[in-house]
């Protein structure tokens, strides 16, 4: 009987030993990709050679080699340009794109998905995480370009930058609607100051601003704290090098700042001692004074704390020269399109005059996103069927709007379902002035506006851009504590838009 020759497995658990690793060249690279048990476990490699570079196919170890890093994105790029083959140039472009992404600052979304890991380029982060939402834009656009450059594309893409924006829009809900805002902001040099500069979301937003915008952010906080947190979060940015700093504990402008604050508010009971204390402890007041003095062009605050508290600080310093808060406008990005909600924060029960101002301000802001305002003033009253309550104030607001020609469509008062359903609205009031569904809902009570905003955000999967503080000449915006790093980046783009484009 003829015996089979013994065979040695080329992969599988245990085929690589610590002794073998010790015999390798200095700082060896070990890619143990067998699943579910790699050829050698990372801790065994590290025990044998501490400076080894290790990758596996498992998600519970650093450097997971996973085909989802390039599939299906490599096919997306190839198909979009009608590539006749996937050649070496396209594969190399895919690899180079992934490698560049690993060296880039980690996205806030990937950091949230892997919150217990430090995602900064190095031995334990050579490869982007599979959940990094930037992969589709990086890989597909690199592959598409390589296909065109190598002559295998039958449908070349004329504008690769726009193509990548479209790809990013498929994973970032806000990307497409925010594009015109970012395009304008990139052409400006406005200085944006963040009141809560030590917060992780603010630091990530500042890092993203340096990549996607031309403005240099200003952060209020202690430099040593911000530097330590940048290191911990794997951010390459550092205080004073990549962003300017206002340090409440030791800034050389402290005397100038508290003196300005005192001069503005000395007739409102603010003594010099109070001004000194406020300008050491209240970062929103510090940011407002920086804008007032011309050291910054716009402030963003509200990452923590109460909205009305921040609004009071902003109003005291910056509501001058005809500027005053008109209302807070929230853009909710939904599956079937954008929907704006106002006033969510500023006025509890706005007067008819305030409601008219809110409508006019909302129309200006909606146009910045490339949309035509279609404004519904919403109430429990339906076209005059209730004499009292918010319906009366909304009817008076419409009468005020009717006193002058308007360059936007508005109608009311009506229920929300009538605002969003043109057929229902036409049955209730044939010949009404509005066509199609409303894209702006203005409410007579902040309770209603805030409730709709939060329901859309928490139960309908809506992504909020805002709140946008109207009426302050783009000098201040107050966000809410639930905002994300990307939300702050979006607000920075809005704040970074010159007033001439802002309205």
Buried (B, 14 or more C-beta within 10 A) or exposed (E): EEEEEEEEEEEEBEBBEBEBBEEBEEEBEBEBBBEEEBBBBBEBBBEBBEEBBBBBBBEEBBBBBBEEBBEBBBBBBBBBBEBEEBBEBBBEBBBBBBBEBBEBBBBBBBBEBBEEBBBBBEBBBBBBBBBBBBBBBBBBBBBBBBBBEBEBBEEBBEEBEEBBBBBBBBBBBBBBBBBBBBEBBBEBEBBBBBBBBBBBBBBBBBBBBBEEBEBBBBBBBBBEEBBEBBEEBBBBBEBEEBBBBBBBEEBEBBEBBBBBBBEBBEEEEBEEEBBBEBBBEBBBBBBBBBBBBEBBBBBBBBBEBEBEBBBEBBBBBBBEEEBBBBBBBBBBBBEEEBBBBBBBBBBEEBBBEBBBBBBBBBBBBBBBBEBEBBBBBBBBBBBEEBEEBBBBBBBBBBEBBEEEEBEBBBBBBBBBEBBBBBEBBBEBBEEBEBEEBBBBBBBBBBEBBBBBBBEBBEEEEBBBBBBBBBBBBBBBBBBBEEBBBBBBBBBBBBBBBBEEBBB
